[in-house]
Amino acid sequence: MRVFPAKSHFALLAAFPVAMACTGGSPATGQNTQEHPGDAYYAQYCATCHGADMTGGMASSLVDGQWEFGGSREEIYRSIADGIEDQGMPAYRNALDERQINLIVDAIEGVEYVPVSTAMADEPEDYDVLETLDYDVRVEVWVGEGIEVPWGIAFLDESRALVTERAGPVRLIEDGELHPDPIEDTPPVAAGGQGGMLAVSTHPDYEENGWIYLAYSHGLEDDGTSGPRQTRVVRGRIQDHRWVDQEVVYQAPEESYTTSTGHFGTRVVFDEDGYLYFAIGDRRDLPSSQRLDSPNGKVHRLYDDGTVPEDNPFVDDEDALDTIYTYGHRNQQGMDFYPLTGDLWTAEHGPRGGDEINIIRAGKNYGWPEITYGIHYDGRTITRERFRPGIEPPVWVWRPSTALCAIDFYTGDEFPLWRNHLLATALRNEDLRLLQVRNDRIIHEEVILEDRGRIRDVATGPDGAIYLLTSRPHQILRLTAIEEILR
Ligand code: HEC
């Protein structure tokens, strides 16, 4: 949990040149202790008096084995925390926390430093602390400048991630740094309203085949940037910062393209067998969600190359589109698999008072707009019916709505108590919720973050940290654990 890379160590040394000036030397290089976070704290707080190499200066040596105030670990700790006021040794109880003092004692005692979690590898200097039921959580701005309305994120490997911006660009982040130039030649999008460049995902065998999937609103005119529009899925590869090898994975029937700029869905996810699922919203044409000849208001299922699996539920129905997996949805912008059952869960942005979490089962009707817990945003009734035999009820409903957006089942090591819990983001409410799941049910809900902007995506990073894409301010936040709390 306690890693400071050489990078931040040097940053601290550089920030306190005075500490180095004491001995007139430069910091020791190439030695093991160089990596020790305790050394960095020592350089910042102690070196001016005890010498850059701990051998003494204005105050005594800390490495000659002689201790006036006690040489046990606990005694050294107390000398630092409580200070020795009458001798001019300041108390550090308030300036440093327990962990930092322990790290300095480690450095003095020559205790080797063993990093235990790569998630902490870039512990930031600036962060806010969130108190949740299980953890004190560190919230850091991972990407702060230069990104606009980030919509979706996909990690390519340990150090790189792709992020879509709704206006169209696809951006690369490497080691926490936003590449100044968007990926070249990504498909043009019909931006506007809720439309634009939306979901990004990698193929389950990305490391071998390099396939990256993009879902976006595609226009019929002006090279895809205007005219009637509809959700489209493509895949391609990135070579030398350029989008290449593009193939269309899903394109809707032309008659489903409309001028509506709302309710495009979507996310692109793969199950354990490699089937691809994505969602299209009702495109503000409510009855189309119930019509099996329309792609709207549906979850679709495909092979990774866009061909239709022969066991899709409606392939034998001549009037139905073969790609349809489930129907009766409003606008799903969150999709993920519950690791303990393999079920696909979706977040459906509902009407007023009707945001839903659903479990997706082949061929089922989820009711929109025939049944719903919500009403129209202008207060009109949609229906009084909330339940009907034969229609799948939601697992969870929010009244009032939070303006639900993305979901992610947490799968990292950084927050062990949250493994397989569901993270759900909200736009209008600007919050992140943690939902505890048991089988097919949600049994507890906690708002863990608020007031950091509209949150459009949430993902577990390869380092176990939780990443959030926010708008207003446009940022990517990174959440890591400070410590587990038993409340
Ligand atoms: C302003 C000068 C100053 C700073 C800064 C300072 N110390 Fe001291 N420290 C002293 C003095 C003076 C003493 C007592 C006299 C001595 O050094 O023999 C002392 C004593 C100690 C002792 C007890 C030594 C013994 O012989 O028992 C320890 C341990 C110690 N300091 C550690 C630290 C650490 C660790 C830091 C940084 C977190 C630090 N000091 C920062 C001045 C300072």
Residues whose N, C-alpha, C, O or C-beta is under 5 A from the ligand:
A	BS01	HEC	Y45 C46 C49 A59 S60 Q66 W67 E68 F69 G70 I76 S79 I80 Q87 G88 M89 P90 Y92 I104
